[in-house]
Amino acid sequence: MKNVCLFQRCRVLAAGLSVLVLAGCGRSEPPTPQASATQQGATETQKVGPSPATEKAVEPLLKLSAEEIRAAGIKVAGLREEEVAEQLTVTATIRPNQDRIVHVAPRVAGRIVKVQANLGDAVLTGQTLAVLDSLEVGEAHSAYLQARTAQAVAKADFERAEKLHGEQIIAQKDHLRAHAEYEKSKAAFAAAADRLRMLGVSQVPAINGKAVSTFPLISPFTGTVIEKHAILGELAQPDKQLFVVADLSRLWIEANLFEKDLSKIQVGAPAVITVAAYPDEAFQGQLTYIAAVVDKETRTVQARVEVSNLDGRLKPEMFATAAIHTRSGSNRKAILLPEEGVILMQGQPTVFVEAGGGFEPRPVELGVRLRDRVEVTKGLAVGERVVTAGSYALKARLLKAQLGESH
């Protein structure tokens, strides 16, 4: 019995020791202040994201070596203010001079038997454009030849009668009759010649004494054939033009002005014309006309600038830009930049400024355009060095760098 009690006590003691050992293994020591702070920072990092120090820095400048700058054709210049005349800039269309344009058509119906001028040909005053064959012209020419012969006969009779009357061989009344017949023949001959002239035909010489029915259609002045409708073998009518000849040595530049701009300009003001075909050149002109009425549909007023075109480079129907000097005639200071130096980035006019050993893109606001230069109204300051050539090469590098970062 004594041994049994001793055995039970040993079992209770072993169970108590097991509980104490398990309790010791599950207990954690209290964290130190430093460990607690570290754990709290890690938790905040998981909530907020990576710290700015771990992010990749974005370089705002494009840095190129001297060799790369030279290869890309990049040119840099310092900005300065220049005097600019106050101008009103409008879009326009080039038209032929309406005072020096002619629609050539025959005055009488006839069949086209020869075409001697082509579209775009330069023709001289009196040059034959086409040859027509007309029955009416043939009849008029026949009457002309008859009248010419009758006049010659009447003249001979009158001269003979006058001689005989002087010798008192014929009576006075016979002499007067011969004189009357001669005057009548002269009037008939003049009428036949006028008939040819009114038909638009000169006195065509007879061929072997016979009347001819062909006549030339001539150019009334020196110019260029800008339209041609003459087709060999067709019947031409007086109401159908065969050619349009225009003197293109002086052209009209037609533009529409808004009502608010009418007080700024006046007839006689100088104007500068530019076209896309010759971006590096300007053509000097003069404002010669401002319409007296406002178009009720567009609420604009038509205006016209005349410009010399002796070399023929300007073409009718070209689009143009007209910069008309304003009435004030005063000058102002402005920052001008070559158009090549301005590019579009996301629809915003942008220039590259030299700074910090590289090139920084900077958005700007533009004003008027003057020939191949443009006014910068906001975004740049006098003295800054900007890229005037090679901006597209820098834009390509910048887009390439942004594309690489996005991946």
Contacts in CASP RR format, 6 or more apart in sequence:
PFRMAT RR
TARGET T0000
AUTHOR 0000-0000-0000
METHOD contacts of the structure
MODEL  1
MKNVCLFQRCRVLAAGLSVLVLAGCGRSEPPTPQASATQQGATETQKVGP
SPATEKAVEPLLKLSAEEIRAAGIKVAGLREEEVAEQLTVTATIRPNQDR
IVHVAPRVAGRIVKVQANLGDAVLTGQTLAVLDSLEVGEAHSAYLQARTA
QAVAKADFERAEKLHGEQIIAQKDHLRAHAEYEKSKAAFAAAADRLRMLG
VSQVPAINGKAVSTFPLISPFTGTVIEKHAILGELAQPDKQLFVVADLSR
LWIEANLFEKDLSKIQVGAPAVITVAAYPDEAFQGQLTYIAAVVDKETRT
VQARVEVSNLDGRLKPEMFATAAIHTRSGSNRKAILLPEEGVILMQGQPT
VFVEAGGGFEPRPVELGVRLRDRVEVTKGLAVGERVVTAGSYALKARLLK
AQLGESH
31 39 0 8 1.000
45 51 0 8 1.000
56 405 0 8 1.000
58 405 0 8 1.000
60 360 0 8 1.000
61 355 0 8 1.000
61 356 0 8 1.000
61 357 0 8 1.000
61 358 0 8 1.000
61 359 0 8 1.000
61 360 0 8 1.000
62 352 0 8 1.000
62 358 0 8 1.000
62 359 0 8 1.000
62 360 0 8 1.000
62 394 0 8 1.000
62 397 0 8 1.000
62 398 0 8 1.000
62 401 0 8 1.000
63 357 0 8 1.000
63 358 0 8 1.000
63 359 0 8 1.000
64 72 0 8 1.000
64 74 0 8 1.000
64 358 0 8 1.000
64 359 0 8 1.000
64 397 0 8 1.000
72 390 0 8 1.000
72 393 0 8 1.000
72 394 0 8 1.000
73 389 0 8 1.000
73 390 0 8 1.000
73 393 0 8 1.000
74 359 0 8 1.000
74 387 0 8 1.000
74 389 0 8 1.000
74 390 0 8 1.000
74 393 0 8 1.000
74 394 0 8 1.000
75 387 0 8 1.000
75 388 0 8 1.000
75 389 0 8 1.000
75 390 0 8 1.000
76 354 0 8 1.000
76 385 0 8 1.000
76 386 0 8 1.000
76 387 0 8 1.000
76 388 0 8 1.000
77 385 0 8 1.000
77 386 0 8 1.000
77 388 0 8 1.000
78 383 0 8 1.000
78 384 0 8 1.000
78 385 0 8 1.000
78 386 0 8 1.000
79 335 0 8 1.000
79 337 0 8 1.000
79 380 0 8 1.000
79 381 0 8 1.000
79 382 0 8 1.000
79 383 0 8 1.000
79 384 0 8 1.000
79 385 0 8 1.000
79 386 0 8 1.000
80 335 0 8 1.000
80 382 0 8 1.000
80 383 0 8 1.000
81 333 0 8 1.000
81 334 0 8 1.000
81 335 0 8 1.000
81 382 0 8 1.000
82 333 0 8 1.000
82 334 0 8 1.000
82 335 0 8 1.000
82 336 0 8 1.000
83 331 0 8 1.000
83 332 0 8 1.000
83 333 0 8 1.000
84 331 0 8 1.000
84 332 0 8 1.000
84 333 0 8 1.000
84 334 0 8 1.000
84 336 0 8 1.000
84 368 0 8 1.000
84 370 0 8 1.000
84 375 0 8 1.000
85 325 0 8 1.000
85 329 0 8 1.000
85 330 0 8 1.000
85 331 0 8 1.000
86 325 0 8 1.000
86 326 0 8 1.000
86 328 0 8 1.000
86 329 0 8 1.000
86 330 0 8 1.000
86 331 0 8 1.000
86 332 0 8 1.000
87 272 0 8 1.000
87 323 0 8 1.000
87 324 0 8 1.000
87 325 0 8 1.000
87 326 0 8 1.000
87 368 0 8 1.000
87 370 0 8 1.000
88 257 0 8 1.000
88 261 0 8 1.000
88 264 0 8 1.000
88 265 0 8 1.000
88 323 0 8 1.000
88 324 0 8 1.000
88 326 0 8 1.000
89 321 0 8 1.000
89 322 0 8 1.000
89 323 0 8 1.000
89 324 0 8 1.000
89 368 0 8 1.000
89 369 0 8 1.000
90 255 0 8 1.000
90 256 0 8 1.000
90 257 0 8 1.000
90 303 0 8 1.000
90 321 0 8 1.000
90 322 0 8 1.000
90 324 0 8 1.000
91 255 0 8 1.000
91 319 0 8 1.000
91 320 0 8 1.000
91 321 0 8 1.000
91 322 0 8 1.000
92 253 0 8 1.000
92 254 0 8 1.000
92 255 0 8 1.000
92 273 0 8 1.000
92 305 0 8 1.000
92 319 0 8 1.000
92 320 0 8 1.000
92 321 0 8 1.000
92 322 0 8 1.000
93 253 0 8 1.000
93 254 0 8 1.000
93 255 0 8 1.000
93 317 0 8 1.000
93 318 0 8 1.000
93 319 0 8 1.000
93 320 0 8 1.000
94 251 0 8 1.000
94 252 0 8 1.000
94 253 0 8 1.000
94 254 0 8 1.000
94 275 0 8 1.000
94 314 0 8 1.000
94 315 0 8 1.000
94 316 0 8 1.000
94 317 0 8 1.000
94 318 0 8 1.000
94 319 0 8 1.000
94 320 0 8 1.000
95 251 0 8 1.000
95 252 0 8 1.000
95 253 0 8 1.000
95 254 0 8 1.000
95 316 0 8 1.000
95 317 0 8 1.000
96 226 0 8 1.000
96 246 0 8 1.000
96 248 0 8 1.000
96 251 0 8 1.000
96 252 0 8 1.000
96 316 0 8 1.000
97 246 0 8 1.000
97 247 0 8 1.000
97 248 0 8 1.000
97 250 0 8 1.000
97 251 0 8 1.000
97 252 0 8 1.000
97 306 0 8 1.000
98 252 0 8 1.000
100 221 0 8 1.000
100 246 0 8 1.000
100 247 0 8 1.000
100 249 0 8 1.000
100 250 0 8 1.000
101 226 0 8 1.000
101 244 0 8 1.000
101 245 0 8 1.000
101 246 0 8 1.000
101 247 0 8 1.000
102 219 0 8 1.000
102 220 0 8 1.000
102 221 0 8 1.000
102 244 0 8 1.000
102 245 0 8 1.000
102 246 0 8 1.000
103 241 0 8 1.000
103 243 0 8 1.000
103 244 0 8 1.000
104 129 0 8 1.000
104 217 0 8 1.000
104 219 0 8 1.000
104 220 0 8 1.000
104 241 0 8 1.000
104 242 0 8 1.000
104 243 0 8 1.000
104 244 0 8 1.000
104 245 0 8 1.000
105 236 0 8 1.000
105 237 0 8 1.000
105 238 0 8 1.000
105 239 0 8 1.000
105 240 0 8 1.000
105 241 0 8 1.000
105 242 0 8 1.000
106 132 0 8 1.000
106 134 0 8 1.000
106 200 0 8 1.000
106 217 0 8 1.000
106 236 0 8 1.000
106 237 0 8 1.000
106 238 0 8 1.000
106 242 0 8 1.000
107 198 0 8 1.000
107 199 0 8 1.000
107 200 0 8 1.000
107 238 0 8 1.000
108 134 0 8 1.000
108 136 0 8 1.000
108 137 0 8 1.000
108 199 0 8 1.000
108 200 0 8 1.000
108 201 0 8 1.000
108 238 0 8 1.000
109 134 0 8 1.000
109 136 0 8 1.000
109 235 0 8 1.000
109 236 0 8 1.000
109 237 0 8 1.000
109 238 0 8 1.000
110 132 0 8 1.000
110 133 0 8 1.000
110 134 0 8 1.000
110 135 0 8 1.000
110 137 0 8 1.000
110 235 0 8 1.000
110 236 0 8 1.000
110 237 0 8 1.000
111 132 0 8 1.000
111 133 0 8 1.000
111 134 0 8 1.000
111 233 0 8 1.000
111 234 0 8 1.000
111 235 0 8 1.000
111 236 0 8 1.000
112 130 0 8 1.000
112 131 0 8 1.000
112 132 0 8 1.000
112 230 0 8 1.000
112 231 0 8 1.000
112 232 0 8 1.000
112 233 0 8 1.000
112 234 0 8 1.000
112 235 0 8 1.000
112 236 0 8 1.000
112 242 0 8 1.000
113 131 0 8 1.000
113 132 0 8 1.000
113 133 0 8 1.000
113 214 0 8 1.000
113 232 0 8 1.000
113 233 0 8 1.000
114 130 0 8 1.000
114 131 0 8 1.000
114 232 0 8 1.000
115 129 0 8 1.000
115 130 0 8 1.000
115 230 0 8 1.000
115 231 0 8 1.000
115 232 0 8 1.000
116 128 0 8 1.000
116 129 0 8 1.000
116 130 0 8 1.000
116 131 0 8 1.000
117 123 0 8 1.000
117 127 0 8 1.000
117 128 0 8 1.000
117 129 0 8 1.000
117 130 0 8 1.000
117 219 0 8 1.000
117 225 0 8 1.000
117 228 0 8 1.000
117 243 0 8 1.000
118 225 0 8 1.000
118 228 0 8 1.000
119 225 0 8 1.000
119 226 0 8 1.000
119 227 0 8 1.000
119 228 0 8 1.000
120 224 0 8 1.000
120 225 0 8 1.000
120 226 0 8 1.000
121 224 0 8 1.000
121 225 0 8 1.000
122 222 0 8 1.000
122 223 0 8 1.000
122 224 0 8 1.000
123 129 0 8 1.000
123 219 0 8 1.000
123 222 0 8 1.000
123 223 0 8 1.000
123 224 0 8 1.000
123 225 0 8 1.000
123 245 0 8 1.000
124 219 0 8 1.000
124 222 0 8 1.000
124 223 0 8 1.000
125 219 0 8 1.000
125 220 0 8 1.000
125 221 0 8 1.000
125 222 0 8 1.000
126 218 0 8 1.000
126 219 0 8 1.000
126 220 0 8 1.000
127 218 0 8 1.000
127 219 0 8 1.000
128 216 0 8 1.000
128 217 0 8 1.000
128 218 0 8 1.000
129 216 0 8 1.000
129 217 0 8 1.000
129 218 0 8 1.000
129 219 0 8 1.000
129 225 0 8 1.000
129 230 0 8 1.000
129 242 0 8 1.000
129 243 0 8 1.000
129 245 0 8 1.000
130 216 0 8 1.000
130 217 0 8 1.000
130 230 0 8 1.000
130 242 0 8 1.000
130 243 0 8 1.000
131 214 0 8 1.000
131 215 0 8 1.000
131 216 0 8 1.000
131 217 0 8 1.000
132 214 0 8 1.000
132 215 0 8 1.000
132 216 0 8 1.000
132 217 0 8 1.000
132 236 0 8 1.000
133 213 0 8 1.000
133 214 0 8 1.000
134 213 0 8 1.000
134 214 0 8 1.000
134 215 0 8 1.000
135 213 0 8 1.000
136 199 0 8 1.000
137 196 0 8 1.000
137 199 0 8 1.000
137 201 0 8 1.000
137 204 0 8 1.000
137 213 0 8 1.000
137 214 0 8 1.000
137 215 0 8 1.000
138 211 0 8 1.000
138 212 0 8 1.000
138 213 0 8 1.000
139 211 0 8 1.000
140 192 0 8 1.000
140 195 0 8 1.000
140 196 0 8 1.000
140 199 0 8 1.000
140 201 0 8 1.000
141 196 0 8 1.000
141 201 0 8 1.000
141 204 0 8 1.000
141 206 0 8 1.000
141 211 0 8 1.000
141 212 0 8 1.000
141 213 0 8 1.000
142 211 0 8 1.000
143 192 0 8 1.000
143 195 0 8 1.000
144 189 0 8 1.000
144 192 0 8 1.000
144 193 0 8 1.000
144 195 0 8 1.000
144 196 0 8 1.000
144 203 0 8 1.000
144 211 0 8 1.000
145 206 0 8 1.000
145 209 0 8 1.000
145 211 0 8 1.000
146 192 0 8 1.000
147 185 0 8 1.000
147 188 0 8 1.000
147 189 0 8 1.000
147 191 0 8 1.000
147 192 0 8 1.000
147 193 0 8 1.000
148 189 0 8 1.000
148 192 0 8 1.000
150 185 0 8 1.000
150 188 0 8 1.000
150 189 0 8 1.000
151 182 0 8 1.000
151 185 0 8 1.000
151 186 0 8 1.000
151 188 0 8 1.000
151 189 0 8 1.000
153 185 0 8 1.000
154 178 0 8 1.000
154 181 0 8 1.000
154 182 0 8 1.000
154 184 0 8 1.000
154 185 0 8 1.000
154 186 0 8 1.000
155 182 0 8 1.000
155 185 0 8 1.000
157 178 0 8 1.000
157 181 0 8 1.000
157 182 0 8 1.000
158 178 0 8 1.000
158 179 0 8 1.000
158 181 0 8 1.000
158 182 0 8 1.000
160 178 0 8 1.000
161 170 0 8 1.000
161 174 0 8 1.000
161 175 0 8 1.000
161 177 0 8 1.000
161 178 0 8 1.000
161 179 0 8 1.000
162 175 0 8 1.000
162 178 0 8 1.000
162 179 0 8 1.000
164 170 0 8 1.000
164 175 0 8 1.000
165 172 0 8 1.000
165 174 0 8 1.000
165 175 0 8 1.000
193 203 0 8 1.000
196 202 0 8 1.000
196 203 0 8 1.000
196 204 0 8 1.000
199 215 0 8 1.000
200 215 0 8 1.000
201 215 0 8 1.000
204 212 0 8 1.000
204 214 0 8 1.000
204 215 0 8 1.000
206 212 0 8 1.000
217 242 0 8 1.000
217 243 0 8 1.000
219 243 0 8 1.000
219 245 0 8 1.000
220 245 0 8 1.000
221 245 0 8 1.000
221 247 0 8 1.000
222 247 0 8 1.000
223 245 0 8 1.000
223 246 0 8 1.000
223 247 0 8 1.000
223 248 0 8 1.000
223 249 0 8 1.000
224 245 0 8 1.000
224 246 0 8 1.000
224 247 0 8 1.000
224 248 0 8 1.000
225 243 0 8 1.000
225 244 0 8 1.000
225 245 0 8 1.000
226 244 0 8 1.000
226 245 0 8 1.000
226 246 0 8 1.000
226 248 0 8 1.000
226 316 0 8 1.000
227 241 0 8 1.000
227 243 0 8 1.000
227 244 0 8 1.000
228 242 0 8 1.000
228 243 0 8 1.000
228 244 0 8 1.000
229 240 0 8 1.000
229 241 0 8 1.000
229 242 0 8 1.000
229 243 0 8 1.000
230 236 0 8 1.000
230 242 0 8 1.000
230 243 0 8 1.000
236 242 0 8 1.000
246 316 0 8 1.000
248 309 0 8 1.000
248 312 0 8 1.000
248 314 0 8 1.000
248 316 0 8 1.000
249 308 0 8 1.000
249 309 0 8 1.000
249 310 0 8 1.000
249 312 0 8 1.000
250 306 0 8 1.000
250 307 0 8 1.000
250 308 0 8 1.000
250 309 0 8 1.000
251 306 0 8 1.000
251 307 0 8 1.000
251 309 0 8 1.000
251 314 0 8 1.000
251 316 0 8 1.000
252 304 0 8 1.000
252 305 0 8 1.000
252 306 0 8 1.000
253 271 0 8 1.000
253 273 0 8 1.000
253 285 0 8 1.000
253 304 0 8 1.000
253 305 0 8 1.000
253 306 0 8 1.000
253 307 0 8 1.000
253 320 0 8 1.000
253 322 0 8 1.000
254 302 0 8 1.000
254 303 0 8 1.000
254 304 0 8 1.000
255 302 0 8 1.000
255 303 0 8 1.000
255 304 0 8 1.000
255 305 0 8 1.000
255 322 0 8 1.000
256 295 0 8 1.000
256 298 0 8 1.000
256 300 0 8 1.000
256 301 0 8 1.000
256 302 0 8 1.000
256 303 0 8 1.000
257 265 0 8 1.000
257 290 0 8 1.000
257 300 0 8 1.000
257 301 0 8 1.000
257 302 0 8 1.000
257 303 0 8 1.000
258 299 0 8 1.000
258 300 0 8 1.000
258 301 0 8 1.000
259 294 0 8 1.000
259 299 0 8 1.000
259 300 0 8 1.000
259 301 0 8 1.000
262 290 0 8 1.000
262 301 0 8 1.000
263 327 0 8 1.000
264 326 0 8 1.000
264 327 0 8 1.000
264 328 0 8 1.000
265 287 0 8 1.000
265 290 0 8 1.000
265 303 0 8 1.000
265 324 0 8 1.000
265 325 0 8 1.000
265 326 0 8 1.000
265 327 0 8 1.000
266 287 0 8 1.000
266 290 0 8 1.000
266 327 0 8 1.000
267 287 0 8 1.000
267 288 0 8 1.000
267 289 0 8 1.000
267 290 0 8 1.000
268 286 0 8 1.000
268 287 0 8 1.000
268 288 0 8 1.000
269 286 0 8 1.000
269 287 0 8 1.000
269 324 0 8 1.000
269 325 0 8 1.000
269 326 0 8 1.000
269 327 0 8 1.000
270 284 0 8 1.000
270 285 0 8 1.000
270 286 0 8 1.000
270 287 0 8 1.000
270 324 0 8 1.000
270 325 0 8 1.000
271 284 0 8 1.000
271 285 0 8 1.000
271 286 0 8 1.000
271 287 0 8 1.000
271 305 0 8 1.000
271 307 0 8 1.000
271 322 0 8 1.000
271 323 0 8 1.000
271 324 0 8 1.000
271 325 0 8 1.000
272 282 0 8 1.000
272 283 0 8 1.000
272 284 0 8 1.000
272 285 0 8 1.000
272 322 0 8 1.000
272 323 0 8 1.000
272 370 0 8 1.000
272 371 0 8 1.000
273 282 0 8 1.000
273 283 0 8 1.000
273 284 0 8 1.000
273 285 0 8 1.000
273 305 0 8 1.000
273 307 0 8 1.000
273 314 0 8 1.000
273 320 0 8 1.000
273 321 0 8 1.000
273 322 0 8 1.000
273 323 0 8 1.000
274 281 0 8 1.000
274 282 0 8 1.000
274 283 0 8 1.000
274 320 0 8 1.000
274 321 0 8 1.000
274 323 0 8 1.000
274 371 0 8 1.000
275 283 0 8 1.000
275 314 0 8 1.000
275 318 0 8 1.000
275 319 0 8 1.000
275 320 0 8 1.000
275 321 0 8 1.000
276 319 0 8 1.000
277 313 0 8 1.000
277 315 0 8 1.000
277 318 0 8 1.000
278 313 0 8 1.000
279 339 0 8 1.000
279 372 0 8 1.000
280 371 0 8 1.000
280 372 0 8 1.000
281 371 0 8 1.000
282 371 0 8 1.000
283 307 0 8 1.000
283 308 0 8 1.000
283 309 0 8 1.000
283 314 0 8 1.000
284 307 0 8 1.000
284 308 0 8 1.000
285 305 0 8 1.000
285 306 0 8 1.000
285 307 0 8 1.000
285 308 0 8 1.000
286 305 0 8 1.000
286 306 0 8 1.000
286 307 0 8 1.000
287 303 0 8 1.000
287 304 0 8 1.000
287 305 0 8 1.000
287 324 0 8 1.000
288 304 0 8 1.000
288 305 0 8 1.000
288 306 0 8 1.000
289 302 0 8 1.000
289 303 0 8 1.000
289 304 0 8 1.000
290 301 0 8 1.000
290 302 0 8 1.000
290 303 0 8 1.000
290 304 0 8 1.000
291 301 0 8 1.000
291 302 0 8 1.000
291 303 0 8 1.000
293 301 0 8 1.000
294 300 0 8 1.000
294 301 0 8 1.000
295 301 0 8 1.000
295 302 0 8 1.000
303 324 0 8 1.000
305 322 0 8 1.000
305 324 0 8 1.000
307 314 0 8 1.000
314 320 0 8 1.000
321 369 0 8 1.000
323 368 0 8 1.000
323 369 0 8 1.000
323 370 0 8 1.000
334 375 0 8 1.000
334 376 0 8 1.000
334 377 0 8 1.000
335 375 0 8 1.000
335 376 0 8 1.000
335 380 0 8 1.000
335 382 0 8 1.000
336 370 0 8 1.000
336 373 0 8 1.000
336 374 0 8 1.000
336 375 0 8 1.000
336 376 0 8 1.000
337 351 0 8 1.000
337 373 0 8 1.000
337 374 0 8 1.000
337 375 0 8 1.000
337 376 0 8 1.000
337 380 0 8 1.000
337 386 0 8 1.000
337 388 0 8 1.000
338 372 0 8 1.000
338 373 0 8 1.000
338 374 0 8 1.000
338 388 0 8 1.000
338 389 0 8 1.000
339 369 0 8 1.000
339 372 0 8 1.000
339 373 0 8 1.000
339 374 0 8 1.000
340 372 0 8 1.000
340 388 0 8 1.000
340 389 0 8 1.000
340 390 0 8 1.000
340 391 0 8 1.000
341 351 0 8 1.000
341 352 0 8 1.000
341 386 0 8 1.000
341 387 0 8 1.000
341 388 0 8 1.000
341 389 0 8 1.000
341 390 0 8 1.000
341 391 0 8 1.000
342 349 0 8 1.000
342 350 0 8 1.000
342 351 0 8 1.000
342 364 0 8 1.000
342 366 0 8 1.000
342 374 0 8 1.000
342 391 0 8 1.000
343 349 0 8 1.000
343 350 0 8 1.000
343 351 0 8 1.000
343 391 0 8 1.000
343 392 0 8 1.000
343 395 0 8 1.000
344 350 0 8 1.000
345 361 0 8 1.000
345 363 0 8 1.000
345 395 0 8 1.000
348 363 0 8 1.000
349 363 0 8 1.000
349 364 0 8 1.000
349 365 0 8 1.000
349 366 0 8 1.000
350 361 0 8 1.000
350 362 0 8 1.000
350 363 0 8 1.000
350 364 0 8 1.000
350 395 0 8 1.000
351 361 0 8 1.000
351 362 0 8 1.000
351 364 0 8 1.000
351 376 0 8 1.000
351 380 0 8 1.000
351 386 0 8 1.000
351 387 0 8 1.000
351 391 0 8 1.000
352 359 0 8 1.000
352 360 0 8 1.000
352 361 0 8 1.000
352 362 0 8 1.000
352 386 0 8 1.000
352 387 0 8 1.000
352 391 0 8 1.000
352 394 0 8 1.000
353 359 0 8 1.000
353 360 0 8 1.000
353 361 0 8 1.000
353 362 0 8 1.000
353 380 0 8 1.000
353 384 0 8 1.000
353 385 0 8 1.000
353 386 0 8 1.000
353 387 0 8 1.000
354 360 0 8 1.000
354 384 0 8 1.000
354 385 0 8 1.000
354 386 0 8 1.000
354 387 0 8 1.000
359 387 0 8 1.000
359 394 0 8 1.000
361 394 0 8 1.000
361 395 0 8 1.000
361 398 0 8 1.000
362 379 0 8 1.000
362 380 0 8 1.000
363 379 0 8 1.000
364 376 0 8 1.000
364 377 0 8 1.000
364 378 0 8 1.000
364 379 0 8 1.000
364 380 0 8 1.000
365 376 0 8 1.000
365 377 0 8 1.000
365 378 0 8 1.000
365 379 0 8 1.000
366 374 0 8 1.000
366 375 0 8 1.000
366 376 0 8 1.000
366 377 0 8 1.000
367 374 0 8 1.000
367 375 0 8 1.000
367 376 0 8 1.000
367 377 0 8 1.000
368 374 0 8 1.000
368 375 0 8 1.000
369 375 0 8 1.000
380 386 0 8 1.000
387 394 0 8 1.000
END
